[in-house]
Amino acid sequence: MIQTIVLGSCVSVQGAFVGRRPDGRIVVRVGDRLYEGLPVNRAA
């Protein structure tokens, strides 16, 4: 599943879902790199 996360105020990353941290952050994989950030709210 593809997830979009926010890394900062203006940076977002979209990648394959890897896991969820206890504090609510999500980990996604883009190529061989892992990124961790807050999930983007889904549109209604």
Order of alpha helices (4+ residues) and beta strands (2+ residues): beta-beta-beta-beta
